[in-house]
Amino acid sequence: MVYRRSNLVVFVVCFHTLVSFVAASPVPPLEKEVAHRIIAEYEGMRLVDVQVAIVLEGEAPSKGFTAKHASKVIYIARRLEEGGRYRRRACEIVFQHDREYGWYLKVVRSSDLKDTIEIWSELCGCIRIG
């Protein structure tokens, strides 16, 4: 009887420690390769048309709320200019992270009839809500 109780206590302590570790596990940094793939999907471009230069880790304030897990990415992408010429331009975009999507970009689009949220994510791909 004492042997079984001690095993149960050890199991409960180990399980609690494991759950605490998983819940408090740090967010992985945004890898350039992941940012590159997501930006190419977001821009509707081929991978060769996008080059990621810098990934900066930080926080992202937005309308009275601060996302604790965010990264700003500075990249070069081809842009169509007036006259039909393409030119490589520097761009910046902010990624956010959560458990459901991993690293992601989001855009809210409004029309006369409804709003739509588009998400390009590491774990779920491209999603349209609305």
C-alpha positions in Angstrom: 0.0 0.0 0.0 2.8 2.4 0.9 4.6 1.5 -2.3 1.6 2.3 -4.5 1.0 5.7 -2.8 4.6 6.8 -3.2 4.4 5.9 -6.9 1.2 7.9 -7.2 2.8 10.9 -5.5 5.9 10.6 -7.8 3.6 10.4 -10.9 1.5 13.4 -9.8 4.7 15.5 -9.1 6.2 14.5 -12.5 3.0 15.2 -14.4 2.6 18.6 -12.8 6.2 19.5 -13.6 5.7 18.4 -17.2 2.5 20.4 -17.6 4.1 23.5 -16.1 7.1 23.1 -18.4 4.9 22.8 -21.5 2.7 25.7 -20.5 5.7 27.9 -19.8 7.8 26.8 -22.8 9.3 29.7 -24.7 8.1 30.8 -28.1 10.6 29.6 -30.8 12.2 32.5 -32.7 10.9 33.2 -36.2 13.2 31.5 -38.6 14.1 33.3 -41.8 13.0 30.3 -43.9 9.5 30.3 -42.3 9.2 34.1 -42.7 10.3 33.7 -46.4 7.7 31.1 -47.2 4.9 32.9 -45.4 5.8 36.3 -47.0 5.9 34.7 -50.5 2.4 33.3 -49.9 1.1 36.6 -48.5 2.5 38.6 -51.4 1.4 36.0 -54.0 4.9 35.7 -55.3 7.4 33.0 -56.0 10.1 32.3 -53.4 12.8 33.7 -55.7 11.0 37.1 -55.8 11.3 37.6 -52.0 14.5 38.0 -49.9 14.4 38.2 -46.1 17.1 40.5 -44.8 16.4 40.9 -41.1 14.2 39.3 -38.4 13.8 41.5 -35.2 12.1 40.0 -32.1 9.9 42.2 -29.9 6.3 43.1 -29.0 3.6 44.6 -31.2 1.2 47.2 -29.9 -2.2 47.3 -31.6 -5.3 49.3 -30.7 -4.8 49.2 -26.9 -3.4 45.6 -26.8 0.2 44.5 -26.9 1.1 41.1 -28.5 4.0 39.8 -26.4 5.3 37.4 -29.2 6.0 39.4 -32.4 8.8 39.8 -34.9 9.3 42.5 -37.5 10.7 41.2 -40.8 12.5 43.5 -43.3 12.5 42.0 -46.8 12.9 42.8 -50.5 10.1 42.0 -52.9 9.4 42.8 -56.6 6.8 45.5 -57.1 5.0 46.4 -60.3 5.3 50.1 -61.0 3.6 52.4 -63.3 4.7 51.7 -66.9 4.7 47.9 -66.3 8.3 47.7 -64.8 9.2 45.6 -61.8 11.4 47.1 -59.2 12.8 45.5 -56.0 11.5 47.4 -53.0 12.3 47.2 -49.2 9.2 46.2 -47.1 8.5 45.7 -43.5 5.8 43.4 -41.9 5.0 42.3 -38.4 4.5 38.6 -37.6 2.7 37.4 -34.4 2.8 34.0 -32.7 0.3 31.9 -30.9 -0.2 28.1 -30.2 -2.9 27.6 -32.9 -1.2 29.2 -35.9 2.5 29.3 -34.9 4.0 32.4 -36.6 1.4 34.2 -38.7 0.5 37.3 -40.7 -3.1 38.7 -40.7 -5.0 41.2 -42.8 -8.5 42.5 -42.2 -10.3 43.4 -45.4 -13.5 45.4 -45.3 -16.2 45.6 -48.1 -19.7 47.1 -48.1 -21.1 43.7 -47.3 -18.7 42.2 -44.7 -15.3 42.1 -43.2 -12.9 39.2 -43.9 -9.8 38.2 -42.0 -7.0 36.5 -44.0 -4.3 34.6 -42.1 -1.1 33.2 -43.5 0.4 30.9 -40.9 3.3 28.5 -40.2 1.1 25.7 -38.9 -2.3 26.1 -40.8 -1.3 27.6 -44.1 -3.7 30.3 -45.6 -7.0 30.7 -44.0 -9.9 33.1 -44.8 -12.5 33.8 -42.1 -15.7 35.7 -42.9 
